[in-house]
Amino acid sequence: MSGRNEMTHAMTALDRQLDALETMTEVNSFLVMAMREHEQDLIRMSPQETRDMLRTKARAMYRPDGGLKPNVRALELLEETLGRGQSAEVIPFPTPGAGHSS
């Protein structure tokens, strides 16, 4: 592979990683804001009620067709995370080598 092709490949990989990092940062910011804004409500809610409320807020914020801040990737990550029974904790960043496809 030529030096130019290697550079292009490296830049593409870095762009993908940066996109994933930006999405995770956005999602974590959303979760922290929601937890601060609804702290007392969240204390009283069951885990399922918490996930439902956070999904509703996420859809209003990020849906591509009229959300306050349309972001399909952020919405997909939140739907995936909140839909599989995880708690409303901050989403962990991936470990090196885990790779994230976009």
C-alpha positions in Angstrom: 0.0 0.0 0.0 1.4 3.4 -0.9 2.0 6.1 1.7 -0.9 8.1 0.3 -3.3 5.1 0.6 -2.1 4.4 4.1 -2.7 8.1 5.1 -6.2 8.0 3.5 -7.0 4.8 5.4 -5.7 6.2 8.7 -7.7 9.4 8.2 -10.9 7.5 7.4 -10.4 5.4 10.6 -9.8 8.5 12.7 -12.9 10.2 11.2 -15.0 7.2 12.2 -13.6 7.2 15.7 -14.2 10.9 16.1 -17.8 10.5 14.9 -18.4 7.8 17.5 -16.8 9.8 20.2 -18.9 12.9 19.3 -22.0 10.8 19.5 -21.1 9.2 22.8 -20.3 12.6 24.2 -23.6 14.0 23.1 -25.5 11.0 24.5 -23.7 11.2 27.9 -24.3 15.0 28.1 -28.0 14.3 27.4 -28.1 11.6 30.2 -26.3 13.9 32.7 -28.7 16.8 31.9 -31.7 14.6 32.2 -30.5 13.1 35.5 -29.9 16.6 36.9 -33.2 18.0 35.6 -35.3 15.1 36.9 -33.3 13.9 39.9 -36.2 13.7 42.4 -38.5 12.0 39.8 -35.8 9.5 38.9 -35.3 8.5 42.6 -39.0 7.5 42.8 -39.2 5.8 39.5 -38.6 2.1 38.8 -35.8 1.3 36.3 -38.3 0.6 33.6 -40.1 3.9 34.2 -36.7 5.7 34.1 -35.8 4.1 30.8 -39.2 4.9 29.3 -39.0 8.5 30.4 -35.4 8.9 29.0 -36.5 7.3 25.7 -39.4 9.7 25.4 -37.1 12.7 26.1 -34.5 11.3 23.7 -37.0 11.0 20.9 -38.2 14.6 21.5 -34.7 15.8 21.4 -33.0 13.8 18.6 -35.7 12.4 16.2 -34.8 13.4 12.6 -38.3 14.6 11.8 -38.8 17.5 14.1 -36.6 16.9 17.2 -35.2 19.8 19.0 -31.7 18.7 18.0 -32.0 16.1 15.3 -29.3 13.4 15.6 -30.1 9.9 14.3 -26.9 8.4 15.7 -27.5 9.7 19.2 -31.1 8.5 19.1 -30.0 5.1 17.9 -27.4 4.8 20.7 -29.9 5.8 23.4 -32.7 3.6 22.0 -30.2 0.6 22.0 -28.8 1.3 25.4 -32.1 2.1 27.1 -33.9 -0.7 25.4 -31.8 -3.5 26.7 -32.4 -3.1 30.3 -29.4 -1.0 31.2 -29.6 1.5 34.0 -29.7 5.3 33.3 -26.1 5.5 33.9 -23.6 7.3 31.7 -22.7 5.1 28.7 -19.2 3.8 28.9 -16.8 4.7 26.2 -15.5 1.7 24.3 -12.2 0.1 25.2 -9.3 0.4 22.8 -9.6 -2.2 20.0 -13.3 -2.7 20.5 -14.0 -0.7 17.3 -17.3 1.0 16.5 -18.8 0.9 13.1 -21.0 3.7 11.9 
